[in-house]
Every structure is written in structure tokens, then in C-alpha cells.
Amino acid sequence: MNRLLIDMETLERVAPIIRNVAHPLRLRILDYLDREGEPKSVSDIMDAACVGQAIASQQLRIMKDQGVLSSKREGNFVLYGIADQSVLLLLDCIRHHEAHK
């Protein structure tokens, strides 16, 4: 198999994204948003992740700042969705790893 190594510029660009989503709670949020297939409110995300508002908001902000999530206001609610679908490949890797334990 003669595959080229991923260039360092690409690795340097994606490493912070991987580092920021590689947190159990952030992965849970991504998994939930992926499963739901549509943007969800902070309160929906809080319920799914079993955390309070402050913790959920902090995790959402971290992922939004990194460009992983997007947000939009609808009335009194802010809805969060997945902006960078490529991060879902991390969830696929986790599922694959778990299936082959």
C-alpha cells in the first residue's frame, strides 16, 4: 500500500479541532446532534447530556468558536447544529473501536 502521509499543514490545521472535540461531554453533544439530525436548543442539549446550563453553554461555545458547531436564534431560543460534518468521522471511529473490543 503506497499512501502518502498527510501533509503537516493539514495536520496542524485539524489538530486543534480534534483536541477541542476530544472531550467526553463534547463528543456526547456531537453524538446527540448527529442522531437528532437537526439543530437543537441549549435546553434539549442539557437534557441529552445530563448537565446544567452553564456547563452545556461552555461546551457549546468551545465547539462554536472552533467552527465545529453553528448557532442561530429562533425567537427566544438559540439552536445549535453541526457546522463541520467531518468531525462526525470521529464518532464513527469511536463506534468502530467499541465494536471491535
VENUR-V814090 format. One record per helix or strand of 2 or more residues. SS is the DSSP state (2 for helix, 1 for strand). FROM is the first residue (numbers start at 1). TO is the last residue. If there is no record, write none. Layout:
{{SS | FROM | TO} {SS | FROM | TO}}
//
This chain:
{{2 | 8 | 21} {2 | 24 | 36} {1 | 40 | 41} {2 | 42 | 49} {2 | 53 | 65} {1 | 69 | 74} {1 | 77 | 82} {2 | 85 | 99}}
//
